[in-house]
Amino acid sequence: MKQKTVAVMALMCLALLLSLCLIGEDVHAGSAMDKGMASKEGVGASLGNKEIDKSKLPNKIEIGITIASTIGVIALFKYL
């Protein structure tokens, strides 16, 4: 029983490794955008600005749901 389990696990690892090798594609560094960013002086041009977009912030309902779900998970693990 133990040898069969180890053999199945080894076969699954081999299948996963083979699938990753066949599906993966080559990655090449040094695109045109990288060259443009490297030629700029300073880091101010490559970094974003410090302004916060108010439309992307969570509203009060989303914050409340997050806090309530966190309290619920803590209570679940405490009394489980």
FENNORDA-V146705 format. One record per pair of residues at least 24 apart in sequence whose C-alpha atoms are under 8 Angstrom apart, sorted by sequence separation. I is the first residue (numbers start at 1). J is the second residue. D is the distance in whole Angstrom. If there is no record, write none. Layout:
i=I j=J d=D
i=I j=J d=D
//
This chain:
none
//
